Amino acid sequence: MALPSRCGRVTAQHILQGLGWQPGRRLDIHPHQGVLVIASVKDGRHRVGSRGQLPLPASARRMCRMGHRQPVLLAALVAHDLVVVHPVGAVARLFADLHVEVAGGDHAC
């Protein structure tokens, strides 16, 4: 979990370390089905920050319904050299659905 800064960056040193991404690494960032997908690419428009921050562009955050200064869940897909950024609302819905299923209910409210 991470809390984006006022300018939309998240510190993700542990994630970056696992991927082997160093400061300055070029990135492509795009929304996909309600999450942000961050890929390492040679000609990327964005870069890993000098202190291990990942940029989360405002336009992409809006497309994924990521509220200002709301926590996000970061997941490294090491085998694919990707980071997936999940909005906290989506994570809460997934857990709510799981908990209803575990409790034997039909659906979440």
Buried (B, 14 or more C-beta within 10 A) or exposed (E): EBEBEEEBBBBBEEBBEEBEBEEEBBBBBEBEEBBBBBBBBEEBEBBBBEEBBBBBBEEBBEBBEBEEEEBBBBEBEEEEBBBBBBBBBBBEEEEEEEEBEEEEEEEEE
